Amino acid sequence: MSPSEEKVLWDEFTRTRSLQARDSLVLKYLPLIKYVIARMSVTPPVGLDYEDILSFGVFGLLDAVDKFDASKGFVFQTYAIPRIRGAILDELRKCDWFSRSGREKVQKLNKAVEKVLRDKGEVDDEAVMSELGFSEAEYYEVQDLASRGYVTSLDDTTPLDDGDVSIEATLADDRPGASEYLDEESEKQELTEALSELPEREKQMLSLYYYEGLTLKEIGQVMGVSESRVSQIHGKALTLLRAKMRAKLNM
């Protein structure tokens, strides 16, 4: 489908809200669901398979198509990706794919990182491990959990009059117009500052994942580490970013 044909289809759907036009748009954007799943590093829980996760993503895509306002000139993919991801996570939560003990460990990690950041003005692994009372192996385990099960600040939404948009949308698309999704320019500035304060390795991790669109396996090849180690770095980067954003919001 050419850009002109796509515009005609959006114009038709906006005007008529017909099921035929909506179905045509959904079919066009179905590859977005596979793109999102490939970057989520999610293992289906017992009783579900890959096709189930795909179907969860369809819920998010349908919601995005129904709520997107094409007349504003924004990029649909930027708008749809966080909704697809959110729909998948919502359904997985219903299946209790992330255990209570896992959630408790991640919450404990978050609190420890925030406390170390308040007390020392910076975060290092040894200080966090000491605060948690964890061994190095336990610490890396919870970092991996944070990567796989963490609904991070990158998934948090900014309320708008016509819906919500995730902070990740501002990371995923810095083309002209994309930043206008933010309700307040200061929010984007705070996120940018928090990102700039991360250690170089964690910044590289987030850049490759959210800007370049690489999978964890591909990032491991770039960084010269295993996929499991990349997952741990990812979890640490998200935990640090969350702590720094919370600190800035509480200033």
C-alpha positions as CSV (number, residue, x, y, z in Angstrom):
1,M,0.0,0.0,0.0
2,S,1.5,3.3,-1.1
3,P,1.4,6.4,1.3
4,S,-1.3,8.0,-0.9
5,E,-3.4,4.8,-0.6
6,E,-2.8,4.7,3.1
7,K,-4.0,8.3,3.4
8,V,-7.1,7.6,1.4
9,L,-7.9,4.7,3.7
10,W,-7.4,6.8,6.9
11,D,-9.6,9.5,5.4
12,E,-12.3,7.0,4.6
13,F,-12.2,5.4,8.1
14,T,-12.2,8.9,9.8
15,R,-15.2,9.9,7.7
16,T,-17.3,6.7,7.8
17,R,-15.9,4.6,10.7
18,S,-16.7,1.6,8.5
19,L,-15.6,-1.9,9.6
20,Q,-14.2,-2.5,6.2
21,A,-11.8,0.5,6.3
22,R,-10.8,-0.4,9.9
23,D,-10.1,-4.0,8.9
24,S,-7.9,-2.8,6.0
25,L,-5.9,-0.6,8.4
26,V,-5.5,-3.4,10.9
27,L,-4.2,-5.8,8.2
28,K,-1.7,-3.2,7.1
29,Y,-0.3,-2.7,10.5
30,L,-0.3,-6.3,11.7
31,P,3.5,-6.5,11.4
32,L,3.8,-3.9,14.2
33,I,2.6,-6.6,16.6
34,K,5.4,-9.0,15.7
35,Y,7.8,-6.1,16.0
36,V,6.7,-5.3,19.5
37,I,6.7,-8.9,20.7
38,A,10.3,-9.4,19.3
39,R,11.4,-6.5,21.5
40,M,9.6,-7.4,24.7
41,S,11.6,-10.6,25.5
42,V,8.4,-12.3,26.8
43,T,8.1,-16.0,27.3
44,P,4.5,-17.3,27.2
45,P,3.3,-18.7,30.5
46,V,2.0,-22.3,30.8
47,G,-1.1,-22.7,28.7
48,L,-0.4,-19.9,26.2
49,D,1.7,-19.8,23.0
50,Y,3.0,-17.3,20.6
51,E,-0.3,-17.0,18.7
52,D,-2.0,-16.1,22.0
53,I,0.4,-13.2,22.5
54,L,-0.2,-12.1,18.9
55,S,-3.9,-12.0,19.6
56,F,-3.3,-9.9,22.7
57,G,-1.4,-7.5,20.5
58,V,-4.4,-7.3,18.1
59,F,-6.5,-5.8,21.0
60,G,-4.0,-3.0,21.3
61,L,-3.8,-2.4,17.6
62,L,-7.6,-2.2,17.3
63,D,-7.7,0.3,20.1
64,A,-5.0,2.4,18.5
65,V,-6.8,2.4,15.1
66,D,-10.0,3.4,16.7
67,K,-8.5,6.3,18.8
68,F,-5.9,7.6,16.4
69,D,-6.6,11.1,14.9
70,A,-4.9,11.0,11.5
71,S,-5.8,14.7,10.9
72,K,-3.2,15.8,13.4
73,G,-0.4,14.5,11.1
74,F,1.3,12.3,13.7
75,V,2.9,9.0,12.9
76,F,0.6,6.1,13.6
77,Q,3.3,3.6,14.4
78,T,4.5,5.9,17.2
79,Y,1.0,6.0,18.6
80,A,0.3,2.3,18.2
81,I,3.4,0.6,19.6
82,P,2.9,1.5,23.3
83,R,-0.8,0.5,23.0
84,I,0.1,-2.9,21.5
85,R,2.7,-3.4,24.2
86,G,0.2,-2.4,26.9
87,A,-2.5,-4.7,25.7
88,I,-0.1,-7.6,25.7
89,L,1.1,-6.8,29.2
90,D,-2.4,-6.4,30.5
91,E,-3.4,-9.8,29.3
92,L,-0.3,-11.5,30.6
93,R,-0.9,-9.9,34.0
94,K,-4.3,-11.6,34.0
95,C,-2.5,-14.9,33.5
96,D,-0.2,-14.1,36.4
97,W,2.8,-14.6,34.2
98,F,5.0,-12.7,36.6
99,S,4.8,-14.3,40.0
100,R,4.1,-12.4,43.2
101,S,7.5,-13.2,44.6
102,G,9.1,-11.8,41.4
103,R,7.1,-8.6,41.6
104,E,8.1,-8.2,45.3
105,K,11.8,-8.6,44.4
106,V,11.6,-6.0,41.7
107,Q,9.7,-3.6,44.0
108,K,12.4,-4.2,46.7
109,L,15.1,-3.4,44.1
110,N,13.4,-0.2,43.0
111,K,13.2,1.0,46.6
112,A,16.8,0.1,47.3
113,V,18.0,2.0,44.2
114,E,16.0,5.1,45.1
115,K,17.4,5.1,48.6
116,V,21.0,4.7,47.5
117,L,20.4,7.5,44.9
118,R,19.0,9.8,47.7
119,D,21.7,9.0,50.1
120,K,24.7,9.1,47.8
121,G,23.6,11.1,44.8
122,E,24.6,8.2,42.6
123,V,24.0,4.5,42.3
124,D,26.6,1.7,42.2
125,D,26.0,-2.1,42.3
126,E,27.8,-2.7,45.6
127,A,25.8,-0.1,47.5
128,V,22.5,-1.5,46.1
129,M,23.5,-5.1,46.9
130,S,24.4,-4.0,50.5
131,E,21.1,-2.2,50.9
132,L,19.2,-5.3,49.6
133,G,21.3,-7.8,51.5
134,F,21.7,-9.8,48.3
135,S,24.6,-11.8,47.0
136,E,25.9,-10.9,43.5
137,A,24.0,-13.9,42.0
138,E,20.8,-12.8,43.7
139,Y,21.3,-9.2,42.5
140,Y,21.8,-10.2,38.9
141,E,18.8,-12.5,39.1
142,V,16.5,-9.6,40.2
143,Q,18.0,-7.4,37.4
144,D,16.9,-10.0,34.9
145,L,13.5,-10.1,36.5
146,A,13.3,-6.3,36.2
147,S,14.0,-6.6,32.5
148,R,11.5,-9.3,31.8
149,G,8.6,-8.3,34.0
150,Y,9.0,-4.6,34.7
151,V,6.4,-2.2,33.6
152,T,8.8,0.6,33.5
153,S,8.7,4.4,33.4
154,L,9.1,3.9,29.6
155,D,5.7,2.4,29.6
156,D,4.1,5.1,31.8
157,T,1.6,7.3,30.1
158,T,1.2,11.0,29.7
159,P,-2.5,12.0,29.8
160,L,-3.8,13.9,26.9
161,D,-7.3,15.2,26.0
162,D,-7.8,12.5,23.4
163,G,-6.0,9.6,25.2
164,D,-2.6,8.6,26.6
165,V,0.8,8.2,25.1
166,S,3.7,6.4,26.5
167,I,7.1,8.0,27.2
168,E,8.6,5.3,25.0
169,A,6.8,7.0,22.1
170,T,9.1,10.0,22.5
171,L,12.1,7.8,22.5
172,A,11.0,5.7,19.6
173,D,10.3,8.6,17.2
174,D,12.1,11.9,17.3
175,R,10.9,13.0,13.9
176,P,9.2,16.4,13.6
177,G,5.8,16.3,15.2
178,A,6.3,13.2,17.3
179,S,7.3,15.2,20.4
180,E,4.0,17.1,20.2
181,Y,2.4,14.1,21.8
182,L,3.8,15.3,25.1
183,D,1.4,17.4,27.2
184,E,4.3,19.3,28.8
185,E,7.7,20.0,27.1
186,S,9.3,19.9,30.6
187,E,8.4,16.2,31.0
188,K,10.4,15.4,27.9
189,Q,13.2,17.5,29.2
190,E,13.2,15.7,32.5
191,L,13.3,12.3,30.7
192,T,16.2,13.5,28.5
193,E,18.1,14.7,31.5
194,A,17.6,11.4,33.3
195,L,18.7,9.4,30.3
196,S,21.9,11.6,30.0
197,E,22.8,10.8,33.6
198,L,22.8,7.0,33.1
199,P,26.2,5.2,32.9
200,E,27.5,4.8,29.4
201,R,26.7,1.1,29.2
202,E,23.1,1.6,30.3
203,K,22.7,4.5,27.9
204,Q,24.0,2.3,25.0
205,M,21.6,-0.4,26.0
206,L,18.6,1.8,25.9
207,S,19.7,3.5,22.7
208,L,20.1,0.2,20.9
209,Y,16.8,-1.1,22.2
210,Y,14.5,1.9,22.0
211,Y,16.1,4.0,19.2
212,E,17.7,1.4,17.0
213,G,15.1,-1.3,17.5
214,L,17.5,-4.1,18.1
215,T,16.4,-7.2,20.0
216,L,18.3,-8.3,23.1
217,K,20.1,-11.0,21.2
218,E,21.3,-8.5,18.6
219,I,22.4,-6.1,21.4
220,G,24.4,-8.9,22.9
221,Q,26.3,-9.3,19.7
222,V,27.0,-5.5,19.5
223,M,28.1,-5.3,23.1
224,G,30.0,-8.6,23.1
225,V,28.0,-10.2,26.0
226,S,25.4,-12.9,26.3
227,E,21.7,-12.3,25.8
228,S,21.1,-13.1,29.5
229,R,23.7,-10.4,30.5
230,V,22.0,-7.9,28.1
231,S,18.7,-8.7,29.9
232,Q,20.4,-7.8,33.2
233,I,21.8,-4.6,31.9
234,H,18.4,-3.7,30.5
235,G,16.8,-4.3,33.9
236,K,19.4,-2.2,35.6
237,A,19.0,0.6,33.1
238,L,15.3,0.7,33.5
239,T,15.5,0.6,37.3
240,L,18.0,3.5,37.3
241,L,15.9,5.5,34.9
242,R,12.8,5.0,37.0
243,A,14.7,6.1,40.2
244,K,16.1,9.2,38.5
245,M,12.7,10.2,37.0
246,R,11.0,9.8,40.4
247,A,13.7,11.8,42.1
248,K,13.3,14.6,39.5
249,L,9.5,14.6,39.9
250,N,9.8,14.9,43.7
251,M,12.3,17.8,43.6
